[in-house]
């Protein structure tokens, strides 16, 4: 089965058009092998499609779901029951996907059970159990049943049949999903996964060795978005989103400034669960130099006005004198966010604003 991965960024409008096309393709395929008479016009299916478009997904996406469905249509169509159960497995195998969790498959199986019960489907218990076991088997690519074994071929298509270009695109997307990890942890975890996969599927050993070597050689382009962020507000978040379009990952670095720090726990890791959030109490240039061991690092700073630019240029001169390799990029904030600052929000918090400052914080 050929695999075609797309790693480049697309515009929001093209993204919407692509999502619409993917949904139409999946719906059509589902309707052609709807052996168990599921209500494909129900809201449950729209919700499934919505979930596959969550912003923290880069590989486990609607496009990945479409590729699996197309593969089933092109390679397992003659057995109508098998095709129908493969498609159901595809719909729910990644319906719960959080890279930090080890319970994704279990919760995806629970979501499948819940939706089937709530939608009033007439799926026979034995068929439901086959689909459930196939979903659970995706946790370690185990093949305890025919359905699980067959589905694994479609789900892992890129690893088993992808070209070197496809493999690199796949790895880039996975890296984006796991960007909350530091690069050392990521390399260790991915390297272990590739070795386990090669042991389970010896025919893929060459491809896995290729990816292991790529991991060891690659230097990701990393932006360090540093600040006191006390508090972190929607202006900061807007700069972060812009920076993510420029780098492979962005580290949010919370600096402890004695003149601004109040001792309050910012707990940014909960606000930004899909990003690497660190704290530092050193000079910013020392942090950049430390993170540059395995990555190509650029300092990211947000600007509200010309006064901010003057200040940042002076700071850059100091840093480049201390470490000449220092690189920085300055991102202007949106015009409608220029008035928002941490100091202004701290001033508001003194008063009883009755929750009206909610709009200034990312959630």
Secondary structure as UniProt FT lines:
FT   HELIX           12..32
FT   TURN            35..36
FT   TURN            40..41
FT   HELIX           43..51
FT   TURN            52..53
FT   TURN            55..56
FT   HELIX           62..75
FT   HELIX           80..93
FT   TURN            99..100
FT   HELIX           104..118
FT   TURN            119..120
FT   HELIX           125..137
FT   TURN            138..141
FT   HELIX           146..155
FT   HELIX           157..161
FT   HELIX           164..177
FT   TURN            178..180
FT   HELIX           183..200
FT   HELIX           202..204
FT   HELIX           205..217
FT   STRAND          221..227
FT   TURN            230..231
FT   HELIX           234..244
FT   TURN            245..246
FT   STRAND          249..255
FT   TURN            258..260
FT   HELIX           268..271
FT   TURN            272..274
FT   STRAND          276..280
FT   HELIX           284..291
FT   TURN            292..294
FT   STRAND          296..303
FT   HELIX           306..322
FT   TURN            324..325
FT   STRAND          328..332
FT   HELIX           335..337
FT   TURN            338..339
FT   HELIX           342..349
FT   TURN            354..357
FT   HELIX           358..360
//
